């Protein structure tokens, strides 16, 4: 495990990690992020969200220069969204996804914008969306009546695809089907989602690429997360920190567990890192 005093870059998952369960950014967490940036630490967003869906409360913090989005399908400059790393699904994989899930409600991300099945937009709660994220879905997605047709038209531009699962039993069946896909990275940030991106994607893989560009060794990286889609990122980082509310897979990949997102665990750990840096 990395020494806290050596941390030069902090990668932050957002939902249920940096953000509270209601989707808000607590003042204490924002202040900790700002303190880390003032101390010279590179703070990087690492989210399953599309770039245009990132919460302004985080993305507009002065000094956050990069965002890993769409589960590592892209690394973009912040603000602005200019991509420095980008992986799109192979068109053959898109056809395979439609063959398996064409009748399911789907989301897809293109160039940082999220599009969703119009059925989902009309009634997100029916498809497992929590009430806390209802406004988020309504304000960040563009509805599409014919999602399979839309995906075929944009088969060479898709960053990632989400399969929306209303029930756990149906999700288990769909997950087994997703594992049959070739040239794809399969993960999940939520019990209601199966998330599919190019094989080269993943938060861990794209964090590694960004660190290479910034000349930051893995041993000097701290990464925070709560979901299965954060596990590879926590494994890569010298200090992988799982939230108390994290999944089993995420905790298994971590070096340490901090307090939950609603108890501001990210802020507490950032201040521990900064405290060790000040003692050098």
N, C-alpha and C positions, 0 to 999 in steps of 0.2 A: 504493500500500500504506500502511496506517495506521502511524503512529508507535507503537512499543511503549508509550511513556510515556502515550499517550492512551487505552489500553484500559480500559474501564469494565465490560465484560461479556464473559464467556467461555462459549461454548456447546460442550458436549462430547458427541459421539457416544460410545457405550459399547463395544459389541462390536468387538474388534480395533482399538480406538482408545484409550480410557481403560483398558479391561480388558486383561489379558494374554490370550494365546491359550487358556489353560485356564479363562478366565472369571473369574479372581480379580482383585482390586484390589491392586496392589502398595503396600506401605507408603510408598514414595517418592512415588507418585502421590497417594495420599490426603493425605500431608503437604503436598504442593505445592498441592492444592486448598484445604486448610484455611488455608494461608498466604495464598492469593489472597483468600479470604473475609475474613480478618483485615485485609487491606490495603484493604478496601472494594470489591473487585471482585464484581460479581454473577455467580455461577457457575450455569449453567443446564444441566440434562440435556437432550439432544436425541437421542432414540432411536427406532428402529423398533419397539421393544417396547411392549406395552400397559402401562398404569400399574402394575397389580398384579404385573407381571412384572419390574419394575425391581429390580436387585440391592440388597439392604438395605445392603451395604457402601458404596454410593454414596448411595442415597436418604436414608440416616440421617445423613449428614454434616451437622452443625449449620450452618445458614446457606444451604443450597441450598433456595431458596424456590419454584422453578418447574421443571416438567418438560414438555418437548415430547415427545409420545408418538405411537405409531402413525403414524410418518412424517409428523407434522404434522397429523394429523386432530384432535388435541386439544392444548391447553395447560392444564396443571393446576397448582394450588397444591400445594406439597410442605411438610410431609406432608399427608395427607388425601385428595388427589385431586380437590378441588373444581375444576370446569372454568371457565376464564375465556374459552376459545376452543374451539369444537367444530364439526366438520364430519362429517356422516354421509353415506354413499353414498345416492344417489337410489334408491328402490325399483326403478325401471326399469333402472338400471345393475346392480342385484343380479340381476334376472332375466336380463339379458344375460350376466353373469358365469356364471350357472348354465347358460345355454344353451351357452356355450363350454367351460366347465370342470366341469360337473356330475359327470362321471365321474372326475375327478382328485381326489386327496386334497387337502383344503382346510383352512385355518385361518381363523377370523374373530375379530375383536375387538369386544366390546360393552361400553361403559361401563367400560373399563379392564381387562376380563377377557378372557383368551385361551381360545378353544374350538378343538378340533381333531378331525379325522376319527379315529374310534376305531382305524382301521387304523394310523394313524401313531403313536398312543399305544402300541399293542401292540408295534411294532417300528420305532422312529424311525430306526435305522441303515439299514434297508431303503430309506428315502426320502431318504437323503443326509445325515441329521444326523450331525455329527461326534461321536466318543466323548466329547470334552470337554464337549459341551452336552447329553449324554444326561440327566443329573440335572436340568438346567434345564428341559428339555421335560417331564419326568415330574412336576415339582413346580409348574409354572406353568400347565399346560393342563388344561382339563376336557374329557374325551372325549365325542364325540357320535356315535351310531351312524348316524343319518340326517342328515348335514350339509346336503344340499340342502333337506330339509324344515325343518330348524332355521333355515336362512338365510331361507327364505321366511316363516316365522313371525315372524322378527325383521327383516324387510326394511327397516323404517324406523329401525332402531337400530344398524346396522352401521357401525363406525368404519372398518374396513378388512378386506380379505380377502387371504390369502396362498395362492398356488398352489404346491404342493410338487413339486419336479422331481427325480427320482432320477438322471437322466442329462443330460449336456450337450446331446446331440442332440435329445432330447425337449424340453428347455427352449427351444431355439431355435425349434422349431415352436410351442410354447405362447406364446412372447414375441411372435411375429408375430401370433398370434390376439389377444393382449391389446391390441395397438396399434390394433385395430379398435374397441375400446370407446369410447363417447362419454361425455362428462361424467365423465372419470376421470383420476386421476393415476397413472401407471404407473412403477414404479421397482424397484430391487433392491438389497438389502444383502448378498446372498450368491448364489453360483452355483446354489444349490438352490432359490431363491425367486423368484417373481414377485409383487410386492406392489402391491395396488390400493387406492386411497383416492379420496375425492371430489376433483373437479377443483380445488377451492380449497385442498387440502392440500399437503403438501410441507414439509420442515423449513425451507427458506429462507423460504417464505411465512409460516409460523407464527412463525419467529424475528423476522421483520419486524414482525408484529402485536404480539408481546410487547415489542419495542423501542419501538414507538410508545406502548404503555401505560406503559412505564417512562421515556419521554423520553430514550432512549439512541440517538444517531445511529449509523448503520451504520459510520461511520468509527471509532467507539470500541468496535467489537465484534471479538473474535477467535473463530473457530469452528474446531474440530478434527474431522476425519473420515477415513474410509478407504474408504467405499463409493460406488457410483454414487448412492445415495440421499442422500449428503452433499454432492454437487456444487453443488446450488442454494444450500445454506446457506453453503458456502465462497465462492461467488460474491457473495452478499449482504454478507458480513462485510467490514469494512475490512481485516482480516487473516485470510485463509483459509489454514489450515494442514492439509496432507495428511500422513498418516503415510507413512513409507518403504514400508510394506506396502500402500499404497492402490492402488486400481484406476486405470487410465489416465485415465478420465473425471474421477475425483476429483482427481488430480494436475493435470490440465489446468485445472481450475477454481480451483486454489489460488494463493496468493501466495508460499508457502514450503512446504518439505518438511522435516519433523523426523524424528528417529530412529523406529524401529518401535515398536509397542505393547509388545513384549517387552523393548525397550531403554529403556522409560519415556520415550518422546519427548514425551508430554504434559507430564510433570513438568519435563523439561529446558526446554521452551519457556515454561512458566508462570514458571519462575525467571528466565528472560531478560526476560520482561515485567515482573516485579516488580523486577528489577535496574534496568531503565530508569526505572521509576516512582520508585525511591528516589533517583535522581540528579537529579530535578527540583528 
